[in-house]
Every structure is written in C-alpha cells, then in structure tokens.
C-alpha cells in the first residue's frame, strides 16, 4: 500500500494522540476539528479498524490504535528531525515533549522559563510533571528526566548530575519528639516516606547502614513530602535541592549531618537513537548546566 497519499492522515492521527482531542490537534495543525476527524476516519477505513473510541466526553485509543501509534510515532519524529539537516544554523525548533518528576520539574521551571525558552523562540515546550515512569514511545514523549538508577532498556540515557539527599524535620516536630542523635534513634521517630511503585524508600546511608522507617504519611509526590515535613508530621528523606531554602530559613532542620546519605543520580532518557534532534540536545545541555550548579 502506498504511504504517501495517507501521510497527512498519519500526522493528524499522531497529533490527536499527543494533543488529546480533535480540536486541540486542529489548532496545532492549523486545521478544523472536522478535517482532523475526517482524515483519521479515512485512515480507519483504510485499515478496517477503529483507532479511537469516541464519545461526547472522552477520546481514547483502541488497542489497535495504541499499537499503531507506538510504531509510527518514532518514524514521524525521525521525518520531522530530518528537516534539521537543511537548517544552516541548526536552530532548536518544533515541539519538545518532556516528562519529569514533579518536585524536580518544578524546581527547574524557573530557569527554563526565564532563560531557556527566551533563547529558543522557535521551540514549543510541553512539560508533564509526574513521578510515575511514562512509556516514552507509547505516550509520545521526547525526553524523560528520571531520578534514581536507570533500569536497562533500549532507550538512550545520559546521567546529568548526582544530587544529595538530606534528612529533615520541622522545629515543631523536634521540640515535641526530640532530635535524633544517631542512626539508631531514627527507628523511634515518625517518618514521612516517599513511595515509588507502591514501595517506600528505605533510608540508606553512604556507610551502607539501612533503616526501614515506620511511616505516618506516605506519598508519591515530592511536594507533598516537603509539605508533610513542614507540617510537623515527621522526618523526611528528600533531595536537598527541594528544601535548601527551608533549611536556610529555619523552617526545616537538617538531621544527622555527620551521617551522609548517598547522592541520587539524575538522568535523561530518549528514544532518538544516536542522533538526537537539535531541540533535544539543546534542552539536555541546559539541564546538565543547571543541575551542575545546584549539585
């Protein structure tokens, strides 16, 4: 079957998946929602399957639609990126979709907005702040920022920095429960714990000693973890970057500074292969520079 007559329909389909609706895809493509819908309908007629489940409120991929998108998204991105070869100054342009952990992403937003985007006016950035690990290809993301060790995968990865962890608690909590003087004291305290994939992170010291704290509040969101510590619920193990201003202002107290915690690697993942497009390379270099200054 000839692909070229259906190229516009493929673009309409992929854009709708990424944008979430026909109307949003139409705005991106400079077309009407009706034209986008009809283009996708022609694609469905061609294959004899439904790519989307349509209702008045929800537009969701069918199983066939998800499988099809997973296969064509890298091809369409490669075609788009190939156009950069014809740009003499290799400017960062087009749309860049990035996912990052909520806490780390929010801390990076100010320099991204203040410095990165003004320096690249031809670039459109979409950032999703979520602590879950997204499927880059299936969900249409270009880059994923990950905190922690990166599992083996077919994705390309680059470590950007190693950020220190710290144990903190509020002055109010410490005045009521006492300040731990050693690692063994931690077991007698209340803790607010960070959760990932349903499991609480233990406190693992650089020396190798491990504490499994009893949690009074568990969360998979870094901002909620900080808020719980500020609210006096207990001791939190958290990125120093997330609470450095609170420590400096006395809102939180660093605990056991002579028993250091290991650093957390921060990496970026992508599925572009050996030659990432300019927009991705520029963003990765910017992130690396920012994280070096705070690590």
C-alpha positions as MATLAB code, in Angstrom:
seq = 'XXXXXXXXXXXXXXXXXXXXXXXXXXXXXXXXXXXXXXXXXXXXXXXXXXXXXXXXXXXXXXXXXXXXXXXXXXXXXXXXXXXXXXXXXXXXXXXXXXXXXXXXXXXXXXXXXXXXXXXXXXXXXXXXXXXXXXXXXXXXXXXXXXXXXXXXXXXXXXXXXXXXXXXXXXXXXXXXXXXXXXXXXXXXXXXXXXXXXXXXXXXXXXXXXXXXXXXXXXXXXXXXXXXXXXXXXXXXXXXXXXXXXXXXXXXXXXXXXXXXXXXXXXXXXXXXXXXXXXXXXXXXXXXXXXXXXXX';
ca = [
       0.000    0.000    0.000;
       1.268    3.463   -0.853;
       2.049    5.513    2.261;
       2.380    8.954    0.696;
      -1.342    9.638   -0.002;
      -2.023    8.941    3.684;
       0.833   10.981    5.155;
      -1.449   13.845    6.238;
      -3.779   11.366    7.937;
      -0.841    9.845    9.814;
       0.178   13.292   11.040;
      -3.423   14.052   12.036;
      -3.635   10.767   13.941;
      -0.328   11.217   15.804;
      -1.100   14.852   16.647;
      -4.525   13.885   18.012;
      -2.961   11.242   20.245;
      -0.479   13.771   21.623;
      -2.962   16.643   21.944;
      -5.834   14.574   23.340;
      -8.640   15.825   21.105;
      -9.561   16.659   17.515;
      -9.970   20.339   18.375;
      -6.539   20.603   20.041;
      -4.937   18.742   17.129;
      -6.684   21.092   14.712;
      -5.218   24.125   16.460;
      -1.720   22.652   16.283;
      -2.083   21.712   12.603;
      -3.902   24.891   11.590;
      -6.942   22.888   10.562;
     -10.506   22.348   11.741;
     -11.521   19.577   14.156;
     -13.813   18.217   11.440;
     -10.951   17.956    8.940;
      -8.783   16.146   11.503;
     -11.609   13.739   12.337;
     -12.270   13.001    8.667;
      -8.574   12.377    7.992;
      -8.458    9.827   10.799;
     -11.708    8.259    9.607;
     -10.101    7.706    6.199;
      -7.172    6.029    7.916;
      -9.557    3.784    9.865;
     -11.397    2.905    6.665;
      -8.125    2.039    5.009;
      -7.188   -0.466    7.737;
     -10.676   -1.611    8.584;
     -10.235   -0.959   12.327;
     -11.139    1.799   14.755;
      -8.155    3.749   16.053;
     -10.111    5.782   18.614;
     -13.068    5.167   20.879;
     -15.192    8.286   20.513;
     -17.734    9.653   22.982;
     -19.075   13.088   23.846;
     -16.513   13.475   26.643;
     -13.623   11.102   26.053;
     -11.399   10.294   23.104;
      -9.266    7.237   23.825;
      -7.104    4.932   21.761;
      -8.279    1.441   20.970;
      -5.828   -1.403   21.387;
      -5.169   -1.299   17.638;
      -4.759    2.480   17.764;
      -2.225    2.267   20.601;
      -0.213   -0.393   18.781;
      -0.267    1.627   15.559;
       0.808    4.839   17.294;
       3.665    3.059   19.042;
       5.041    2.077   15.649;
       4.527    5.260   13.653;
       5.467    7.882   16.279;
       9.237    7.284   16.023;
       9.010    7.331   12.228;
       7.173   10.652   12.151;
       9.597   12.173   14.650;
      12.509   10.975   12.500;
      10.995   12.632    9.419;
      10.498   15.863   11.339;
      14.024   15.766   12.717;
      15.488   15.111    9.270;
      14.431   18.625    8.306;
      17.017   19.991   10.708;
      19.748   18.865    8.319;
      18.544   21.557    5.927;
      18.742   24.301    8.568;
      22.082   26.063    8.154;
      22.323   27.248   11.769;
      20.767   24.131   13.322;
      18.316   26.102   15.434;
      16.200   24.413   18.066;
      12.681   24.395   16.678;
       9.478   22.431   16.700;
       7.722   20.801   19.611;
       9.558   19.159   22.537;
       7.572   16.962   24.938;
       9.282   16.331   28.268;
       8.269   14.402   31.374;
       9.948   14.960   34.741;
       9.402   14.098   38.415;
       7.061   16.673   39.899;
       9.384   18.083   42.554;
      12.464   18.254   40.335;
      10.482   19.579   37.385;
       9.002   22.414   39.433;
      12.460   23.393   40.686;
      13.726   23.562   37.101;
      10.778   25.535   35.755;
      12.088   28.988   36.694;
      15.373   28.720   34.737;
      13.575   27.010   31.851;
      11.042   29.841   31.607;
      13.485   32.653   32.347;
      16.453   31.558   30.225;
      15.961   28.513   28.039;
      12.718   29.371   26.239;
      13.630   33.032   25.504;
      16.886   31.768   23.964;
      14.972   29.431   21.628;
      11.912   31.299   20.332;
      11.230   28.746   17.561;
      10.779   25.968   20.134;
       7.499   24.903   21.724;
       7.916   23.086   25.039;
       5.389   20.797   26.692;
       6.269   19.554   30.191;
       4.422   16.880   32.131;
       5.286   16.806   35.830;
       4.576   13.356   37.215;
       6.538   10.968   39.407;
       5.355    7.884   37.509;
       7.618    6.408   34.822;
       5.943    7.076   31.484;
       6.347    4.998   28.349;
       8.168    7.466   26.093;
       7.253    5.865   22.784;
       3.683    4.860   23.567;
       2.851    8.193   25.193;
       4.673   10.329   22.648;
       7.315   11.988   24.840;
      10.690   13.075   23.510;
      12.615   13.183   26.791;
      12.169   11.758   30.281;
      14.059   13.111   33.279;
      14.500   10.375   35.876;
      15.800   10.469   39.435;
      17.418    7.248   40.639;
      19.177    4.411   38.893;
      18.036    3.900   35.305;
      16.918    0.372   34.519;
      18.391   -1.306   31.461;
      16.298   -0.540   28.388;
      16.561    0.160   24.699;
      16.342    3.891   25.405;
      19.373    6.150   25.240;
      20.298    7.611   28.608;
      22.698   10.232   29.887;
      23.406   10.975   33.527;
      23.174   14.707   34.149;
      24.091   15.014   37.816;
      24.127   13.372   41.213;
      22.063   15.275   43.766;
      22.436   14.925   47.539;
      19.675   13.672   49.827;
      19.086   15.023   53.310;
      17.071   14.073   56.398;
      14.937   16.940   57.701;
      12.214   17.649   60.217;
      10.415   20.775   61.378;
      11.412   22.567   64.596;
       7.904   21.900   65.888;
       8.235   18.154   65.389;
      11.675   18.074   67.043;
      10.529   20.097   70.053;
       7.790   17.550   70.696;
       9.675   14.337   69.911;
      13.345   15.149   70.420;
      16.218   15.325   67.955;
      17.811   12.009   66.871;
      21.459   11.890   67.875;
      22.391    8.803   65.851;
      21.154    6.450   63.171;
      19.702    4.033   65.718;
      17.441    6.797   67.068;
      15.574    7.041   63.745;
      13.571    3.885   64.425;
      11.849    5.626   67.362;
      10.622    8.540   65.258;
       7.705    9.126   62.905;
       8.588    9.413   59.227;
       7.021   10.763   56.065;
       8.050    8.410   53.289;
       8.426    8.712   49.540;
       6.675    5.944   47.619;
       7.500    4.639   44.149;
       5.677    1.723   42.523;
       3.899    1.039   45.804;
       7.035    0.683   47.936;
       8.527    3.098   50.469;
      12.152    4.089   50.023;
      14.350    2.940   52.907;
      16.904    5.293   54.416;
      20.235    4.032   53.124;
      23.321    5.799   54.408;
      26.568    6.181   52.484;
      28.141    3.816   55.025;
      25.768    1.077   53.896;
      23.579    1.095   57.016;
      19.882    0.811   56.179;
      16.845    1.935   58.197;
      13.308    0.877   57.313;
      11.308    3.751   58.833;
       7.747    3.471   60.062;
       5.625    5.864   58.051;
       2.855    8.067   59.373;
       2.363    9.624   55.940;
       3.302    8.078   52.580;
       3.213    9.871   49.244;
       4.487    9.532   45.694;
       4.784   13.303   45.260;
       7.863   15.259   46.297;
       5.924   18.449   47.024;
       3.578   16.567   49.332;
       6.597   15.037   51.080;
       8.034   18.507   51.742;
       4.662   19.842   52.893;
       4.263   16.953   55.350;
       7.710   17.638   56.818;
       6.960   21.359   57.108;
       3.658   20.472   58.780;
       5.466   18.594   61.538;
       4.315   15.067   60.679;
       7.758   13.530   60.944;
      11.227   13.092   59.472;
      11.593   13.169   55.681;
      14.331   11.897   53.389;
      14.303   14.322   50.483;
      16.501   16.000   47.867;
      18.496   18.822   49.439;
      17.652   20.916   46.379;
      13.958   20.728   47.283;
      14.405   22.018   50.843;
      17.580   24.096   50.831;
      15.636   27.352   51.207;
      13.577   25.846   54.044;
      16.779   24.810   55.839;
      18.338   28.244   55.351;
      15.186   29.944   56.681;
      14.913   27.622   59.701;
      11.613   26.098   58.609;
      13.304   22.685   58.495;
      16.305   21.321   60.383;
      18.906   19.035   58.823;
      19.391   15.878   60.870;
      22.498   13.713   61.320;
      24.732   15.791   59.022;
      27.716   13.629   60.014;
      25.997   10.513   58.625;
      25.748   11.383   54.916;
      23.231    9.852   52.555;
      24.184    8.723   49.037;
      23.617   11.009   46.096;
      20.726   10.417   43.705;
      21.633   10.178   40.018;
      19.507   12.288   37.687;
      19.387   11.131   34.080;
      17.611   11.978   30.865;
      16.261    9.281   28.538;
      15.221    9.445   24.901;
      14.427    7.124   22.017;
      16.029    9.117   19.191;
      18.961    6.782   18.733;
      22.479    8.063   18.178;
      21.456   11.411   16.668;
      19.000   13.331   18.852;
      17.476   16.416   17.193;
      18.823   19.869   17.963;
      15.855   20.789   20.178;
      16.533   17.758   22.395;
      20.302   18.304   22.531;
      19.936   21.971   23.475;
      17.500   21.124   26.265;
      19.671   18.314   27.616;
      22.742   20.563   27.721;
      20.743   23.252   29.509;
      19.526   20.761   32.117;
      23.042   19.464   32.698;
      24.328   23.012   33.248;
      21.511   23.846   35.672;
      21.931   20.678   37.699;
      25.710   21.112   37.900;
      25.210   24.487   39.600;
      22.929   23.045   42.303;
      24.569   19.644   42.835;
];
